[in-house]
Amino acid sequence: MPEKSDREPMSGEGSANLGSLEKKLINLLSGDLGDSERPYQELAEKIGVSEETVLAMIADFQKRGLIRRLGAVVVHQRSGFNFNAMVVWPVPEGELDRVGRTLAALPFVSHCYHRAPTDKWPYTLYTMIHARNREELSGMIQKMSDLSGVKDWRSLKSVKELKKTSLRYFGDAPE
């Protein structure tokens, strides 16, 4: 039987009601699990519970809708995808759902967001794409334009990555 989860309710209406142990586990799950044969056992040791408890807590997080999935993040630069760009599109409000669904369905689009335009920046749809070379990147953008019917766009190419980390939801994870 799993140990208790050390629940300490968070203050605030609508809070997830997470205890300190749950917060610690969520922070650890937000980071790199490494290449261990028993990553959940290692997490359990870090927070002082059994591996069975960690697995039960993860299942509970999923049941409560706190997490949807656990997945691997591939470092695209190390995988040969050295050309990436945020492509922005000035899509009218009435077309956002259609164009957004069309572009989000493309396998090379890793992120797709609707954002409010400003007086000096009319772009409402943002798409992140990754390619192996400039030609591939250009082809992807052309395909996106052709499929969406949006001919006006800007490509904001990454020059240098200054920081990329997983979000820590409750401060630093325990060592």
N, C-alpha and C positions, 0 to 999 in steps of 0.2 A: 504494500500500500504506500503511495507517495506521501512524502512529508507535507505538512501544511505549507502554504505559500507565503506565510508571513505578511498577510494582507494588512496594509495601513491605508485606509481610504484617503484619496486625494481630496482636497477641498474644491469646491466649485460645482455648480449645477451642471449635469451632463458629463461629469468626469468619467473616465474609464474605470475608476475605483481600483487602481493598481497598488499593490504593496511594494515595499522596497526590494524584495527578492525578485518580483516580477519585473520591476524596472531594470534591475541589474541584468536579468536574462535578456530582456528586449535590447538593451544596449549591446550586449555581447553578440546577439544575433544580427545586429546592424553592422557589425564589423566583419573582418576577414576570419573565416573559420579555419584557414590554413589547409594543409594537406594530410591531416591526421587520419588514421584508419578509424578512430573513434572520436570524432569532433564533439559529439554530445557528452561523452564522458569527460572530455577536457573542460567543457563549459560547466558541467556539474561540479567538478573539482574547484573551479574558480569561484563559484558562489556557495560552495559548501553543502551540496545536496547530492542525491544519487542521480545516476544517468536516467533511471526510470522516472524520477521526478521531473527532470528537464523535459523528457519526451511528453509526459503528461501535461506539463505547463504549455508546451508548444501546441499540443492538440487543443487545449483549452483556449489559447489565444486565437486559434483558427476558428473554433466554434463560436467564440464571442465576436468574431470579425475584426480583431485587433491586427492580425496578419492574414494575408491572402495566400502567400506562398513563400518558400525559401528557394533562392536560386543562385546560380553562379554569375558573376560579372566577369566577362572577358575583357582584358585590357586590349582595346582595339589596336593601339600602336604596336604592341608586341605581336599581334596577329597579322600584321601587314596592312592594316587599314590606317595609313598615315595621313590621308586627306579627309578632313571632315568639315562640315559647314552647317551653320544654322541658316536655313533658307526661309525668308519671311515673305508673306503673301498678303496683299491688301484685299481680302475677301469681304464682300458686302455681307451684312448681318443675315440676310435671307438665304445666303449660299453657304454659310459656315458649316452647317451640319453635313451637307452633301460633300463639299470639298474636303472637310476634315476627315470624314469617313473614308473617302477615296484615297487620300494621301496616307492616312494612318494604316491602311490595309497593305501598303507596299512593304515588302520584307526588309528593305534597306532603310526605312524610316524608323529610327529608334525612339524618338520623342515627337509628339505632336500636341501643340497647345493653342488654345484661343486666348488672346490677350486683348485688352481694350486699346484702341488707337489713341493717339494724342493729336493735337493740332499740327504738329510738325512731323509726326511719324504715323502714317496711315495703315501700318501693317497690323493685321488682326490674327493671322495664322502663322505659327512658328513650327518649323519641322527641322529635326536634326538628322543628318545623314552622314554616313561613313563610307569611304571608298579607298581603293588601293592606289589610285593615281588621279591626276587632274582630268584626264579624258573620261574615266569612269564616272567621276563626280559630275562633270558636265552632262554626260548622258543621262544620269539619274535625274538631274534637275530638268532636263528637256522632257523626259518621260513624265515627270510630275506635272509639268506645265501642260503637256498634251492631254493627259488623263483628266486633269481638273478643269481645263479650259481657261485657267488663269494665266495670262501672258505676262503680267507685270509681277516682278519678284526681285528680291535682292538676296545675294549670297554673302553671308558674313563668315568668312573663313577663319578658322582658328590659327593663330600665329604661334602661341606658346601656352601650354597648360601651366597655370600657376598653382592651382590647388584642385584636387578632386578627392573627396572623402565621402563616406557614408554618413548620413544624418545621425547624430546622437540625440535621442529623444529626451533623455533625462540626465544630461551632463556626461561626464566621462565614464567609460566602462571601468569596472574594477580590474586591477592588474592580476 
